[in-house]
Amino acid sequence: MTSNYDVLNLEKISENPYCPHGPTIVFTNGKKSFYACSACRDHKLCNFYLEYENDKTISEEKIKNWLSRYKASLKPMEYYDNLRKKVFNLGTEERKYCQNCNTFIFETDENTHSKHQIITNITNQMLKNPIRKILAPVELNSANAQFVFDEQTSKFILDHIKKFEYDSILCIGAPSVFESLSDLDINHMLLDIDDRFMLFNDGEKFQKFNMFNNHFFNDKKKYELFLSKAKNLLILMDPPYGGIVRLISNTLNSIIEDYGHKKYSVFLVYPYFIENWIKKWLPDYNMLDYKVSYMNQKNFSQKSNLKKGSPARFFTNISLDKIELPKNEGYYFCDACKKYTYEENIHCSQCNVCPSKDGFYYKHCKICNRCVKSAYIHCNKCKQCHLEDTTCDGTNESIAHKKRRLELNLNNKNKKFKK
């Protein structure tokens, strides 16, 4: 589900009908309301749909039936514990993993995978780093695509962790950073809906979790124990970009409430153009101007086809003047704004702000009395700044057409960058 929909009754999610991904959510677009899967935007992947009527109660029998089906779909933790022990007891040359079937291969079933993509000679170090060495990242945009932070962004996060001396890191949908922490003496846990990680981590390190409905698929006591040991916590959350921000904020606030301490920090990853939604549901969070880049998505990489670079940013509750961005990557500190920003973002003395949010250069138009993209020119016909357009005749119809075109471009941008 995208931001075209709102959600209802978040305080009663656990009472909703269950689909394979946990409790469903009540979505509404003002005209109709319905229960649907919180995790999958494509009904082909999860086709649960039930019309919602405010004054109508769902029978207890139906609720129990959905819950029973959900529980039947879960594999017991003992299954993964036994499989993990079996794999660790094998020698390097004996370990094989099928990326098509997402399972380890043993002698008895080798023929079944003869035409599949197989990872062989799996070392202990590879077992510690499955997202980079063994697993193929999930790249299905309509479900829960996994974007893997590249080396540059991973280094920035790890440097920040060391500088702020966190004693615990909770990674929610950020498996590459979780793996990078394995060699550090720091308490860390991964929450992710991808149950493949149960093949490599026990319950103290990994919990299968749906971040859109705040649902743990197994006993959450290990998660509660993790939080109880934390005194200075960083929550790193990297959600699919097409999801509703209100659901993410609801989950984030719930985790902070579970934590119970005052000393915590949050890095939440979203594209810059979601900022208004972030400010609506997480008003104390501000956008850091660091361009977050991924290694397996070209539009979000350092080698992005976009001239302005990756549109992904960190949103954080930390005061921006306390987060130093790497100067060797082209960032500088703006004394007026008291924050680090990228070199293209030149401070405007008239507006008293570093105006760029999208990575482009901006300039100040004295006539409009605001900053505009450097490629824009002031049009004396419509009295606005825009790209040079010989068809502009200054009429209300012409201006309305331009506004509509901008709206369509924004909608297309949201579709293009769904994660």
Secondary structure, DSSP 4 states (H G I P E B T S, - for coil): --TTSEEE-GGGGGGSPEETTEE-EEEE-SS-EEEE-SS-SSTTT---EEE--TT-PPPHHHHHHHHHHHHHTPPPHHHHHHHHHHHHTS-GGG-EEETTTTEE--GGGTGGGTTS-EEES--HHHHH-HHHHTPPPP--TTS---PPB-HHHHHHHHHHHHHHT-SEEEEES-HHHHHHGGGSSSEEEEEES-GGGGGT--TTTEEEEETTTTEESS-THHHHHHHHH-SSEEEEE---TTS-HHHHHHHHHHHHHHH--S-EEEEEEEEGGGHHHHHHH-TT-EEEEEEE-BSS-GGGSTT-SSTT---EEEEESS-GGG-PPPGGGTEEEETTTTEEEETT-PPBTTTTB---SSS--EEEETTTTEEEETT-EEETTTTEEES--TT----HHHHHHHHHHHHHHHHHHHHHT--
